[in-house]
Amino acid sequence: MPKTSYAVTHAIAVGDKPELMGLKVKQNNNLICGQVYKLSCKTGNMGSGEMGTPVEAVVVSSCDIGSGGCGIDMISKTWDSATDNAQHGLTKCTVELTSTNPMSGSGPQCFIRPSHGDGKSNAWYSSVGLFNTAGKMATSARLNGKACTRNGISAYWDCTGFSSPLDDTSQFIVTYENGETDTVRYGTCQVPSGAQIFK
C-alpha cells in the first residue's frame, strides 16, 4: 500500500483458509490488497465470548498462502478493537467485503508501486495501481493501449511493451468483475514516498 492519508487505519493480512470462500487469496491471483473488509469477531480466545464491535480494516498483505491455515491476521490495534481487548491469540470472526474506500478523499486514486524504483522515469515500463474502487475487484488493466499483468495480490499492475512511450496523457484503464471500468490519466498517478506502515 502506498504512503498517503488513510480514512481506514485498521489493517489485516488475508490467507487462503477455505472458510473465507470468495474473500480468500486465490493462488496470488486476485487483487484484494487495498480492499476493505468488515470483521465481526468473538471477544474471547478460540471463538468464545460475545461478538465485539465490528471493525473495518484494509487488506495490506497475505498470510501463509498455500497452507490453507490462515484466515485473517490482524495488526495489534485491529485485534484489540475487534475483540474488545481480548488476549492476543485465536478467535472466530465473520468477514465481509465492503464498499468503503481506504484512503482519504473520494473517487479512485492512482499510485506507482512504492518498490518500483524507477517511479515514472522509465517511459517504457510502469507498475501502477488504482485504489479507492468502492469494493470493486479488478480483473484486468491496460496502460497506453497495452494489457498489463497482475503484480501478486496487490492492486498493482506491471505494464510494458508499449508502441509509444508513456506520458502524462497515457490512459490507465481498469476493468472490474462487474464489467465496469475506471479510466485515469497516467499524469494523475502519484509516486509515493514509500510504503504505508499500519500500526
Order of alpha helices (4+ residues) and beta strands (2+ residues): beta-beta-beta-beta-alpha-beta-beta-beta-beta-beta-beta-beta-beta-beta
